[in-house]
Each structure stands twice: as C-alpha cells, then as structure tokens.
C-alpha cells in the first residue's frame, strides 16, 4: 500500500487519501510517509498540501499522526474548539487561493474540553471566556436535540465552523468551481477513528 503524491488530487481523491490514512492509524498499519530527509529537502522550496485540517489544539488530536501523513501533506491549523476567527479564516483562504489545496476538514473530537466548558457554561475570564462564547451558539442549538448534549454540541460546533469557512468568497468560489470540498468530521479519542459528518 502506498500513499498518493499530494498536489495532484481531486477533492474526492484527497478525502479518500485522508481516510485511508486514518484507517491505517486505527489498525496500527501506519506507513509514516514523507517523513525522511529526502522529503524534507523536496519541500524546502515550496509546499503543496492536499488537505487543510482545522482541528482542536488538544494534545491528543495530532492530525499528521491520526491521518498517517508526513511533511508537506497537510496544512494544519489548530485552535481550542476548532473555532473560526479572522486569523484562522485567513490561513484557510491562503491554502485555498495560493496552495490550491482541494480539501478542508474541520475536525472536532470526542470529549472536547472547550466544548465541555461551553456546555457547563461556568464563568471564564479573559480570552478563554471569548473562546467559550464563540462555541456557545453550537451548544444552545444542540440542547433541544435528542441524545447527549456534549456529543451533539461537538458535531454542531464543527458544522458551524464549516459554515463560517463557506461564508468566505474565496472558499465559496473554489467550491463552486469543483476545485474544493469542505467537510466536518469528528475524531474518537478512544478508537482513533475519524467519522465524516454528513
């Protein structure tokens, strides 16, 4: 089994490559591609990642590992609660407009501490409070849904991040041309599996 070379993938192929890597990770069959001296030297003069992953800053959710990818394969943006602000959006727009990245994945995860804090809605000072406030609408939208509030809020928070990214004219233009796909996903801390949220 080999990994496709990034830079020449359609959005569908990019998602398939990412999920194949996660399958390898879940089953302990990792290839650890593109992690040698040759790869480092190859990408020193430029990058062409095949996916943007907007994920949580949680130390248990490292995208390159859980998708079994290497140097230059993923354009990773990490922030607690995988929320979208102007800086995150600007980073995503750069990957889409200048690196021609064909896939964006917003990756939430089980037992997310930032979403848990928003569910518990206790007082939070400073910038942490502003971060929790950004997640709170997803929590409120999830309270009336059947099932576990936290699990629902984690999913809804990822979906809201997708909606925020898709409000960008750069992202929308690439999607409408067929050059880009944007999906929400959720990583299970216990099993290591990533599920695409449809």
Secondary structure, DSSP 4 states (H G I P E B T S, - for coil): --PPPTTS--HHHHHHHHHHHHHHHHHT----TT-SHHHHHHTTT----SEEEEE---TT--HHHHTT--TTTEEEEE-GGG---HHHHHHHHHHHHHS---EEEEEEETT-HHHHHHHHT----HHHHHHHHHHHHHHHHHTTSSS-HHHHHHHHHHHHHHHHHHTSHHHHHHHHHTS-EEEEEEE-TTT--EEEE-
